[in-house]
Amino acid sequence: MRKAFVQLHIAVLLAGLTGVLGKLINLNEGLLVWYRLMLTALALWLLALLRRPAFRIQRKDIFRIFGVGAIAALHWVAFYGSIKYSNVSVGLLCFSAVGFFTALIEPLVFRHRVDWVELLLGLMVIAGIFLIFQVDPRYKTGIIIGLISSLLGSLFPVLNKRILEKVPAKTVTLYELTGGFLFLSILLPFYLRISPTVKVLPDLQDWIWLLVLSLACTVLAFNLSMYALKRLSAFTVNLSYNLEPVYGILLAFLLFREDKYLQGGFYVGFSLIILSIGLQMIRLWRRQAKKTITPPAY
């Protein structure tokens, strides 16, 4: 059990590291995501070939999975765009708004009632982001792009729910990242015309960080979370991933000393978001505890 917890939190820490790597890689957000998807898809296909037999899926499901992969690719482009136009801390705080958008979108997709507590907790995150938006005008563009990233990121797990009922998670990940790579390969020439860049090819340092991002923060993190899931509940895994932006911001403070350049309004907004995440974790823990109570025998 202890080993599973260690594996899980390494996976969450690696996920938090993706924002830091977005700043270290000197490519624009479109190219960064394109190279990340290319390397990750190649690694996953190699692993899939070594782990035969592969899971077969229907053609209509492939197109559906590819569509979700395209949304994931756009989410990543917006996420790294947010970091490039602001900084790692602000980009990761905006990522926390995923919960708010999910609380709105999930009831529409699955036609159930809105969870007003989740919506209220999501609004606390939005209030924290809005406070930073008002106090520090330097990050307005990055915040707007970050909120677009969060909106796209909220679609990703909601649309995945039905697919995962029919197809194993590893197969879904493989085809989604492949679909995202193909979609971005078509989109990238148009994107580079709108957002031109001088640097197209990564240098040696960029390749090193791209390999870390693709192999460690994507492939390894996914496999570690899958191994942890064999010993831990899905509830525990999902709850732990709420710490992803917190880990990422602490890493940005440690590596880039971003805490020196952020004003007081950031910390007030950050505190609101941390409070929202904490309350959600307590709420989910209590809900899970009620489910696990054994009813008395009559």
N, C-alpha and C positions, 0 to 999 in steps of 0.2 A: 504493500500500500504506500509506504513512504517513497519508494522508487517511482511509483506512478505520479505522486504529487510533485516530485522533483522534475520529472519529464514534462508534466503539464506546465509548470511555471517557467521552465526553460523555453517551451514553445511560446508562451505568452510574452516573455522577455524578447525573444527573437521577433515576434510580431511588432512589439513596440520599437524595435531597432529599425524597422523599415523607414520610419520618418527621418531618422538620423542619416541613414544611407542616402535618402533622397537629397539631402543637402550636400553630402560628400561627393556625389556623382555629378560631374560638370557637363551635363547634357540637359537640353530642355525636356520638359515633362513628357512630351509625346514620344521622343526617341528613347528616353529612359524606360518607359513602360514597354515599348516595342522590344527593346533588347531583353528586358526582364522576362517578358512572355516567351520570347524565342528560346532563351536558355532554359527556362523552367519547363516548357513544353517538350523540348528535346530530352531533358533529364527524365521527365515522367514517362515519355514513350519508351526510353531505354529500359526503365524499371519495369514497365508493363510487358515488354518483350521477354525480359528475364523471368517474370513471374507467371508465365503461361499456366493455365489457359486464360485468355481474356474473356471478359463478360461481353456478350453480344447485346446490342440495343437496336431497336427499330429505327428506321430512317426518320420518321416523324419526330421521334424523341431526340435524335441527333440534332436536327434543325432547332428544336426548342432549347436544347442545352447550349448550342452555339449562340443563340440569341441572348441567353443569360450571360454567356461569356463576353459578348459584345458590351453589355451593360457593365460588367465587372471591369473591362478594359477602360471604358469611359470614366468609371469611378476612380480608378487608379490615376488616370491622366489628370483629373480634377484635383485629386488628393495631393499629388506632387506639384501641381500648379499652385495650389494654395501655399505649400511650403516655399516654393520658389519666390512667390510674390509677398510672403510675410516671413515666417520662420517656422521651425519645427514645432515649437510649443503652441503657437496659434493654430497651425494646421491640425495638430492632434486634438486640440480643444474643439475645433469645428467638427472633427470626426465623431465626437461624443454626441452630436445632435442626431445621429442615426436612430437612437431610441425614440426620439420625438416623432420623426417621420415614420418609423415603423408602427408606432401607436396609432397613426392616422391611416396608413396604407393597408396594414394587415386586415383590419375589419372590413375594408372595402373589397379586398380580394377574396377573403374567406366568408364574407357575409355574416359576421357575428358582431356583438355589441362592442362599442368602444370601451376599453379599460380606462376609466377616468383617472385612476391613480397613476397609471403609466403615462398618460397624457400630461398630467400635472407635473410629474417628475421630469418629463421631457421639456416642458415649458420652463422649468428651473434652469435647464441647460441652455435653452434659447436666451433666457434672461441674462445668464452669465456671458454668453457670446455677444449679445447686444450691448452689454455694459462695456466690454472691451472695444467694440465697434465705435461707441460714442466717445470713449476716453482717449483712445490712441488712433488717430486718423491714418497713421502710417500703414496700418494693416487692413484697411477697408477692402481693397481689392482681393487680398488673400482670404479674408473672411467670407466674402461673397462666393468666391470659387470653392472655398471649403464647405460652405453650406450646400452648394450644388453637388459636391462630392458625397456629402452625407445623404442627400436625397437619393442619389443613384445607389449608394451603399445600402440603403434601407430596402430597395427593390430586390437586391441580390438574394438575401436569405429567404424573403417571402416567396419569391418565384421558385427557389430551390426546394421548398418544402414538399411540393407535390412530386417533383422529379425524384427526390430521394426516397419516396415511397416505392418506386419501381426499380431504381438503378443504384448500385452500391456507390458510396461516397467517393472512393478512389477513382472509379470510372467517370463519375460526374466531373470531378476535378480535372481529370485528364482531358476530357472533351471540351469543357468550358474554357480552359486556358488555351487550348488549340483554337477554338472558335474565336476567342478574344484576340489571339495573335493574327489570325487570318483577317478578321474585321479591321484591326488597326493597320495591317499592311495595306489594305485598300484605302483607308482613310488618311494615312500618314502624308502622302504627297500633297493632298489638299490642306491638311493641317499645317504643314511646313510653309505653304504659300501664305497662309493667314498669319502664322507666327514664325517668320524666318529665323534661322540660326546659322552662325558661321561654322560651328563645330557639329559635325555629323557623325564622325567616327570616334569611338572612345579611345582614350590613351591607355597606357598600361595600368595606371592607378584606377581609372574608371572601370576597366575590365575586372580588376580584383574586387572592387566594391559591388559590381554587377553580379559576379559569381557568388559573393556572400549573400546578396539580396535574393538571388534566384535559388541557390542550392540550400543555404542555411535557413534564411527567413521564410522561404516558401515550401520547398520540398521537405527539408528536415523538420521544420516546425509542424507541418501537416502530419508527418509520420509520428512524431512524438505525441501529438494530441490524440492520434488514433490509438497508439499503444496505451496511453493513459486512460483512454475511454474503455479499454478492456477491463480495467480494474476499478475505475471510478464511474460514477453516474454521469449521464449527459448533463444533468442539472449542475453538478460541480464544475464540469468543464466550461459550460456556458457562463456560469457565474464568475469564474476566474478570468475569463477573457474581458470582463468589464475593467480589469486593471491595465489593459493594453495601453490606453492613452496616458495613464499615470506613469507607467514604466518608461514610455517614450519621452515624456516631458522631463522626468528625472535624469534620463540619459542625456538629453539636450542641455540641461543645466550643467551636468558634469563635464561633458565634452566640449561644448561651445560657450559655456558660461552665459547662456541667454538670460539667466536671472538678473544679470547686471544691466541689461538693456530694456527690461520690461518695467512699465510703470505700475503704480499702486492699483490702478483699475484692473490690470490683468489678474492680480492676485485675488481681488474681490470676486471677479468673474470665475476664476479658477476654483475658489472656495465653494461657490454656488454649485458648480459642476461636480466637484468632489462630494458635496453633500447629497446631491441627487443620486450619484452612483452608489454611495453608501446606503442611502435609504432604500434604493432598489434592491441591493444585495441583501439587506436585512429582511425586506418584504418577501423576496423569493426564498430565503432560508426558512422563514416562518411557515410559508406555504408548503414547502417540502417537508418540514417537520410534522405538520398536521397530517400529511399523506402517509407518513411512515409510522404513525402511532397505531399500534395494533388494537383493534376494537375488542371489547370484553366478550368473552364466550358466555352464551346463555344455555 
